[in-house]
């Protein structure tokens, strides 16, 4: 049988175009609702381990070229631009003809498109073997509700069947890649605005960048004193560039994304404090160092990077926030390149502040 996610709102029109075959049922998906997707098949790799395709699983391969080799935390970069979004969907190669035949012969099933799943061998053989048309949804050509079929999986032809992929198929924007799996001859690219580019790969990689935890050195280490500066620094080498490469097999496309630490921002956790510099932004040097280490005798000196608390804590420590800003750039296989929104990674630590103790004689 065929299973598709339930329709809501305007997408209900797609339901009217769904084709029915004997022994099967077809339903259209809506651009918002994704609550009734079968939960028994969880994807791993390109399928769920049981031969079921999943539109949420991409073939894109991620390689950590330098940095981010397990010492950091994946996916913890938060963009400083609230309006920026990674790509909602794209198309990519899925099967050669013989691979598709083997998949269908083994009773495979799953997401033939982002918003349509085929469970049951007959639908696959009808469309990809026996040249029967099938329901299709193309946002860029909404009047075209039928996709032409294929003869014997296109065996003997050179090329790939491509299908849509969406990291989050509940995202309404993923309907931009609503076509069911279609054929693209070797050496050609789909005539679709959602054909992936190096920039697509770079944007996809954003959430895969691993960066080190934001650990900073403090002096005093455990308890600050009112009106006495607390020095903040980090030795060189802690924060280095992180390079991540994403490649899409069978396309020649790749992009290398670089995250470079450029600033440390301090928030004391109270208005009763001063930061050095006043903006709270400490520059990160090219060697990865921040500020200047405290040495005995610095006492009343003003640190290049630090904090001065003006009021003591009273049982509840202040929450010092330290966030690193990472500048994100990329370059691609076609010579293209550019920048993506800066990312931040933040940690919080307790700060206890005591009053100056004096002795009266």
C-alpha positions as CSV (number, residue, x, y, z in Angstrom):
1,X,0.0,0.0,0.0
2,X,1.0,3.6,-0.2
3,X,1.2,5.9,2.8
4,X,1.3,9.7,2.7
5,X,1.1,12.2,5.4
6,X,-2.3,13.7,6.0
7,X,-3.4,16.9,4.2
8,X,-4.1,20.2,5.9
9,X,-5.2,23.5,4.3
10,X,-4.3,24.2,0.8
11,X,-2.3,21.0,0.4
12,X,-5.6,19.0,0.4
13,X,-5.8,19.7,-3.3
14,X,-2.9,17.3,-3.7
15,X,-5.2,14.5,-2.4
16,X,-7.5,14.9,-5.3
17,X,-4.6,14.2,-7.7
18,X,-3.4,11.0,-6.0
19,X,-3.6,8.0,-8.2
20,X,-5.1,4.7,-6.9
21,X,-3.9,1.3,-7.9
22,X,-5.5,-2.0,-7.2
23,X,-4.7,-3.2,-3.7
24,X,-3.3,0.2,-2.6
25,X,-4.4,3.5,-1.2
26,X,-3.0,7.0,-1.8
27,X,-3.2,10.0,0.5
28,X,-1.7,13.5,0.1
29,X,0.5,15.1,2.7
30,X,0.0,18.6,4.1
31,X,2.7,21.2,4.4
32,X,2.4,21.5,8.2
33,X,1.1,18.3,9.8
34,X,3.5,15.4,10.2
35,X,1.9,13.6,13.2
36,X,0.9,10.4,11.6
37,X,4.1,9.2,10.1
38,X,4.8,5.5,10.9
39,X,7.1,5.3,13.9
40,X,8.3,1.7,13.6
41,X,10.9,2.5,11.0
42,X,13.8,4.7,12.1
43,X,16.3,5.6,9.5
44,X,20.0,4.7,9.8
45,X,22.3,5.6,6.9
46,X,20.2,6.0,3.8
47,X,17.5,3.6,4.9
48,X,16.1,2.5,8.3
49,X,18.1,-0.7,8.3
50,X,15.0,-2.6,7.0
51,X,15.2,-1.4,3.5
52,X,13.0,1.6,4.0
53,X,13.9,4.9,2.5
54,X,13.7,8.0,4.6
55,X,13.4,11.5,3.2
56,X,15.1,12.9,6.4
57,X,18.3,11.0,5.6
58,X,20.8,12.6,3.2
59,X,23.8,11.0,1.4
60,X,25.9,14.1,2.2
61,X,29.2,13.0,3.7
62,X,30.8,15.1,6.5
63,X,34.5,15.1,7.1
64,X,36.3,17.0,9.9
65,X,39.4,18.4,8.1
66,X,40.9,20.1,11.2
67,X,39.6,20.8,14.7
68,X,36.3,19.5,15.9
69,X,37.6,16.0,16.0
70,X,35.5,14.8,18.9
71,X,36.8,17.3,21.5
72,X,34.0,19.7,20.9
73,X,30.2,19.4,20.8
74,X,28.3,18.9,17.7
75,X,25.5,21.3,16.7
76,X,26.0,23.8,19.5
77,X,26.7,26.8,17.4
78,X,23.9,29.3,17.6
79,X,23.6,31.7,14.7
80,X,23.6,35.4,15.6
81,X,21.2,36.1,12.7
82,X,17.7,35.0,13.9
83,X,16.4,35.3,10.3
84,X,18.9,32.9,8.8
85,X,17.8,29.3,8.1
86,X,19.6,26.3,6.7
87,X,18.2,24.8,3.4
88,X,14.8,23.2,4.0
89,X,15.2,20.7,1.2
90,X,17.1,19.7,-1.9
91,X,17.4,16.9,-4.5
92,X,20.2,14.3,-4.6
93,X,21.0,11.0,-6.4
94,X,19.5,8.0,-4.8
95,X,19.7,4.9,-7.1
96,X,21.3,3.7,-10.3
97,X,18.8,1.7,-12.4
98,X,20.1,-1.7,-11.2
99,X,20.2,-0.5,-7.6
100,X,16.6,0.6,-7.8
101,X,15.6,-2.8,-9.2
102,X,17.4,-4.6,-6.4
103,X,15.7,-2.3,-3.9
104,X,12.2,-3.0,-5.2
105,X,12.8,-6.7,-5.6
106,X,13.8,-6.9,-2.0
107,X,10.4,-5.4,-1.1
108,X,11.9,-2.0,-0.1
109,X,9.7,0.9,0.6
110,X,9.5,4.3,2.3
111,X,9.7,7.8,1.2
112,X,9.6,8.0,-2.6
113,X,9.3,11.7,-2.1
114,X,9.5,14.1,0.9
115,X,5.8,14.0,1.5
116,X,4.8,10.7,0.0
117,X,5.7,7.2,1.1
118,X,5.1,4.0,-0.9
119,X,4.8,0.8,1.1
120,X,4.0,-2.2,-1.1
121,X,6.0,-3.5,-4.1
122,X,3.2,-2.9,-6.6
123,X,3.5,0.9,-6.6
124,X,7.2,0.8,-7.2
125,X,6.9,-1.7,-10.1
126,X,3.9,0.1,-11.6
127,X,5.8,3.4,-11.9
128,X,9.5,2.5,-12.2
129,X,9.1,-0.8,-14.1
130,X,5.8,-0.8,-15.9
131,X,5.8,2.8,-17.2
132,X,2.6,3.8,-15.4
133,X,2.2,7.5,-14.4
134,X,2.1,8.4,-10.7
135,X,0.8,11.3,-8.6
136,X,3.4,14.0,-8.3
137,X,3.6,17.4,-6.6
138,X,5.9,20.1,-8.0
139,X,5.6,23.4,-6.2
140,X,7.1,25.1,-9.3
141,X,4.5,23.6,-11.6
142,X,1.4,23.0,-9.5
143,X,-0.8,22.1,-12.5
144,X,1.4,19.1,-13.3
145,X,-0.1,16.4,-11.0
146,X,1.2,13.3,-12.8
147,X,4.8,12.0,-13.4
148,X,5.5,9.9,-16.4
149,X,6.5,6.3,-15.7
150,X,9.7,4.4,-16.6
151,X,10.3,1.1,-18.5
152,X,12.2,-1.6,-16.5
153,X,13.9,0.9,-14.1
154,X,15.8,2.5,-17.0
155,X,18.2,-0.5,-17.0
156,X,21.0,0.0,-19.5
157,X,20.8,3.8,-19.2
158,X,23.5,5.9,-17.5
159,X,22.3,8.1,-14.8
160,X,20.6,8.3,-11.4
161,X,17.1,8.5,-10.0
162,X,17.0,11.6,-7.8
163,X,14.7,12.3,-4.9
164,X,14.0,15.1,-2.4
165,X,15.6,15.2,1.0
166,X,14.5,17.4,3.9
167,X,16.2,17.5,7.3
168,X,12.8,18.3,8.8
169,X,9.9,17.3,6.6
170,X,7.4,19.0,8.9
171,X,8.8,22.3,7.7
172,X,6.3,23.9,5.2
173,X,9.3,25.1,3.0
174,X,10.2,21.4,2.3
175,X,7.2,21.4,-0.1
176,X,9.5,23.2,-2.5
177,X,11.0,19.7,-3.2
178,X,7.8,17.8,-3.4
179,X,8.5,15.8,-6.6
180,X,8.6,12.0,-6.3
181,X,11.8,10.3,-7.4
182,X,12.8,11.1,-11.0
183,X,15.4,10.3,-13.5
184,X,18.4,12.4,-14.4
185,X,20.9,11.3,-17.2
186,X,24.6,11.1,-16.3
187,X,26.4,14.4,-16.7
188,X,23.2,16.4,-16.4
189,X,21.7,18.2,-13.4
190,X,18.0,18.5,-12.6
191,X,16.3,21.5,-14.1
192,X,15.0,22.5,-10.7
193,X,15.8,25.5,-8.5
194,X,16.4,23.1,-5.6
195,X,19.3,21.3,-7.3
196,X,22.0,21.3,-4.7
197,X,25.0,23.6,-5.0
198,X,28.2,24.0,-2.9
199,X,26.4,26.7,-0.9
200,X,23.7,24.2,-0.1
201,X,26.3,21.9,1.3
202,X,28.0,24.7,3.2
203,X,24.6,25.7,4.8
204,X,23.8,22.1,5.6
205,X,27.2,21.8,7.3
206,X,26.5,24.7,9.7
207,X,24.8,22.5,12.3
208,X,27.6,19.9,12.0
209,X,30.4,22.2,13.0
210,X,32.0,21.1,16.3
211,X,33.8,23.7,18.4
212,X,35.6,23.4,21.8
213,X,33.8,24.2,25.0
214,X,34.2,27.8,26.0
215,X,36.5,27.3,29.0
216,X,38.3,30.4,30.3
217,X,40.9,30.9,33.0
218,X,40.0,33.2,35.9
219,X,42.1,34.9,38.6
220,X,41.0,34.7,41.4
221,X,39.8,31.2,40.5
222,X,37.0,30.6,43.0
223,X,36.0,33.9,44.7
224,X,36.3,37.5,43.5
225,X,36.5,40.5,45.7
226,X,34.4,43.6,45.4
227,X,36.1,46.4,43.4
228,X,39.0,44.1,42.6
229,X,39.4,43.1,38.9
230,X,39.0,39.4,38.0
231,X,41.4,38.6,35.1
232,X,40.1,36.5,32.2
233,X,42.4,34.8,29.7
234,X,43.1,31.7,27.7
235,X,46.4,30.4,26.6
236,X,47.2,30.2,22.9
237,X,46.1,27.2,21.0
238,X,42.8,26.6,22.8
239,X,40.6,28.2,20.1
240,X,41.7,27.3,16.6
241,X,40.0,27.3,13.2
242,X,37.6,24.3,12.6
243,X,37.3,23.1,9.0
244,X,34.5,20.8,8.0
245,X,34.1,19.4,4.5
246,X,30.7,18.2,3.0
247,X,30.5,16.3,-0.2
248,X,27.6,14.8,-2.1
249,X,28.5,11.5,-3.8
250,X,27.9,11.1,-7.6
251,X,27.7,14.9,-8.2
252,X,31.2,16.1,-7.8
253,X,29.9,18.8,-5.4
254,X,31.7,19.7,-2.2
255,X,32.1,22.6,0.2
256,X,34.5,23.3,2.9
257,X,33.2,25.4,5.8
258,X,35.6,27.2,8.2
259,X,34.7,28.4,11.7
260,X,37.3,30.9,13.0
261,X,37.1,32.3,16.6
262,X,37.1,36.0,16.6
263,X,35.8,37.3,20.0
264,X,35.0,36.4,23.5
265,X,32.0,38.1,25.0
266,X,31.5,38.4,28.8
267,X,28.3,38.9,30.7
268,X,28.9,39.2,34.5
269,X,25.4,38.1,35.5
270,X,24.6,41.3,37.3
271,X,24.3,45.0,36.6
272,X,26.6,45.7,39.5
273,X,29.7,45.0,37.5
274,X,32.1,46.4,35.0
275,X,33.7,44.6,32.1
276,X,37.1,45.1,30.4
277,X,36.8,46.3,27.8
278,X,33.5,48.1,28.5
279,X,31.8,46.3,25.6
280,X,32.6,42.9,27.2
281,X,34.1,41.8,23.9
282,X,37.7,40.5,24.2
283,X,39.6,40.0,21.0
284,X,40.9,36.5,20.2
285,X,44.4,36.6,18.8
286,X,45.6,34.7,15.8
287,X,47.3,32.1,17.9
288,X,44.0,31.4,19.8
289,X,45.0,33.3,23.0
290,X,42.7,35.7,24.8
291,X,43.7,38.5,27.1
292,X,46.8,38.4,29.3
293,X,47.5,35.9,32.1
294,X,47.5,37.3,35.6
295,X,50.8,37.4,37.4
296,X,51.6,38.3,41.0
297,X,51.7,42.0,41.5
298,X,49.0,42.8,38.9
299,X,46.7,43.5,41.8
300,X,45.0,46.8,41.0
301,X,45.9,46.9,37.3
302,X,43.2,46.9,34.7
303,X,43.1,43.6,32.8
304,X,42.8,43.7,29.0
305,X,40.0,41.2,29.4
306,X,38.2,40.8,32.7
307,X,35.4,41.8,35.1
308,X,35.1,43.9,38.3
309,X,32.2,43.2,40.5
310,X,30.8,46.1,42.6
311,X,28.6,44.2,45.0
312,X,29.1,41.0,46.9
313,X,27.0,37.9,46.4
314,X,24.8,36.8,49.3
315,X,24.6,33.1,49.2
316,X,23.6,33.0,45.5
317,X,26.5,33.2,43.0
318,X,26.4,35.4,39.9
319,X,26.1,33.5,36.6
320,X,29.1,34.5,34.5
321,X,28.4,33.9,30.8
322,X,31.3,33.5,28.4
323,X,30.5,33.1,24.7
324,X,32.8,32.7,21.8
325,X,31.9,34.2,18.4
326,X,32.9,32.1,15.5
327,X,33.2,33.7,12.0
328,X,31.9,31.2,9.4
329,X,33.1,31.2,5.8
330,X,33.0,28.6,3.0
331,X,34.5,27.7,-0.4
332,X,33.1,25.3,-2.9
333,X,34.0,22.8,-5.7
334,X,33.0,25.3,-8.4
335,X,35.2,28.1,-7.1
336,X,32.3,29.8,-5.3
337,X,32.5,30.9,-1.7
338,X,31.4,33.4,0.8
339,X,30.3,33.9,4.4
340,X,27.5,32.5,6.6
341,X,26.1,34.2,9.8
342,X,28.5,34.2,12.7
343,X,27.9,31.5,15.3
344,X,28.2,31.6,19.1
345,X,28.9,29.0,21.7
346,X,28.2,29.9,25.4
347,X,29.0,28.4,28.8
348,X,28.0,29.6,32.3
349,X,29.8,29.3,35.5
350,X,29.2,30.4,39.1
351,X,31.0,33.5,40.4
352,X,31.1,34.2,44.2
353,X,32.1,37.7,45.2
354,X,33.2,38.7,48.7
355,X,33.5,42.0,50.5
356,X,37.0,43.4,51.2
357,X,38.0,42.3,54.7
358,X,39.6,44.9,57.0
359,X,41.0,44.8,60.5
360,X,40.3,47.6,63.0
361,X,42.7,48.1,65.9
